[in-house]
Amino acid sequence: MRYLSYCVNEACANMLEARGLSFVALMTTALSMLCVGLFFLLYVNIHAVLQSFEDEINMIIYVHEGRTAEQTSTLERLIQSYPEVDTVDFTSSQEAIATYLERYPSEAAAVSALGEGALPASFVVSFASGSRTVAGVESFATKIEALSGVAEIQYGQDWIRTFWWGNHVLVWIGSIVGVTLAATSIAIVANTIRLTLFRRRQDIHILRLIGASESFIRGPFFVEGAVLGLLGAGMSVLFLKAIYESFTYSVRDAWIAEYTMAFLALPTLCLFLVGGTILGFVGGVFSVVSDRRTQS
Amino acid sequence: MIKLFHVYKTFDDRTVLDDVSLQVEKGNICCIVGPNGAGKSTLLKMMFCQEQADRGQVMINSQNLTRVHRREVPSVRRRMGFVFEDLQLMGRKSVLENITLALTIAGTSKKRGQHNMDRVLTTLELGSRKHEQTSELSAGEQQRVCIARAVVSDPLVLLADEPTASLDATLTAAVFDLFRGMSARGTTVVIATQKQDVADQFPQHRLVLNQGRVVNAINP
């Protein structure tokens, strides 16, 4: 306990003594964590939107013209037998034309010119809860396409795929930027502490003379790194909240306001603070291990 | 107990210690006397693992320091107190912080540490200056802080290099009383000095050095 108090006191004294340098390290860590946080916030919200799309995902299966009622009924039973399927609704060619004309009455002449088969019969498939994913629906589509009597299937695959890839690209960019900036933070914290080690070399020499072990000597520098990381992460959370609030306020009347923008959950924020602390601690370890002055 | 067997040390072809032997029993006080360059400080530093003997053996409490691994040095030093000739104080820290650090490193319990601290600060008349930065103190006060730091954890061995160089007669007497008290409680004390009057305070054990050689010894 006494040692921990010594470490914290020493770390604070070191940071206060090198205010400018510590501030730079703090801000770098805060900005790095902020970038990671922004990407994460975007990911969480885009993922939520994607999730809501997936919940509403349906598939329209168009059947070939000229099939008998029995053939259509067999196909319906076959589709219904897949575990991914929740419900199957059949719409005949006549029903499809009637619905179309109800919506677009001015197109009546054009539809009658095309004859009875102007619009094909179709099945509207809704999916079981466990299969309402892009991957699940795509896999189901491959199976359905191979069935006899299926002319075409539609489930908005292009935009879903684009959205899904967009989300993945965001994760990758976020990860790359995050790792790069985290490495920058570690390097800056490590350099800050290395300079502290240089300033403290006489004190370190004295500590060795009075019997301090290497771990005793190194402790305050590890704590200094961890404190810098924790404070940096704390600042990044404040910045992130400010950006989130100002964004939600500025788009309150726009279309995007339909979707509820969520802030990071408390466990995620705690994880953020822990992450920042670990980042700083690693910086401290790097500086001490790489500095020969700390070797007896 | 301290035992030195036929110790030799040279620096750049200059012989600093030449066949020096010494034995100080537990709880005794020994003075190493000699002029500048006699090898007193080097001898103390060997007992403190700060210097290595070229030949011979240095034993402290049955531990052979000539064979101590670098990693074991801190634990050896934690059982000792050292009054450095050049003080080695942390200037930006207060008197209290310098002394408390020694207690923390030695692992002395809080209660015993507080008791020792009060006793030492009173004996060395540092109570009124305990919150001052050591860099702000006079040479004599700094020397007393160095002594306080060395004795506060009740070490098994106390090594003091010119411990009273900057002290007046009254404080010198107080320091020697402190050393005698520690010796009575079982601490082995070795004092290196060039002052004959200091050596005369402890006539039971004495080693006189000149240019690295033992020229006179009383119960060495």
Chai-1 contact restraints between the chains, C-beta under 6 A:
chainA,res_idxA,chainB,res_idxB,connection_type,confidence,min_distance_angstrom,max_distance_angstrom,comment,restraint_id
A,R2,B,T104,contact,1.0,0.0,6.0,A-B,restraint_1
A,Y6,B,T104,contact,1.0,0.0,6.0,A-B,restraint_2
A,D203,B,M90,contact,1.0,0.0,6.0,A-B,restraint_3
A,I206,B,Q88,contact,1.0,0.0,6.0,A-B,restraint_4
A,I206,B,M90,contact,1.0,0.0,6.0,A-B,restraint_5
A,L209,B,Q88,contact,1.0,0.0,6.0,A-B,restraint_6
A,I210,B,A102,contact,1.0,0.0,6.0,A-B,restraint_7
A,I210,B,I105,contact,1.0,0.0,6.0,A-B,restraint_8
A,G211,B,P74,contact,1.0,0.0,6.0,A-B,restraint_9
A,G211,B,R77,contact,1.0,0.0,6.0,A-B,restraint_10
A,G211,B,R78,contact,1.0,0.0,6.0,A-B,restraint_11
A,G211,B,I105,contact,1.0,0.0,6.0,A-B,restraint_12
A,A212,B,I105,contact,1.0,0.0,6.0,A-B,restraint_13
A,S213,B,P74,contact,1.0,0.0,6.0,A-B,restraint_14
A,S296,B,R70,contact,1.0,0.0,6.0,A-B,restraint_15
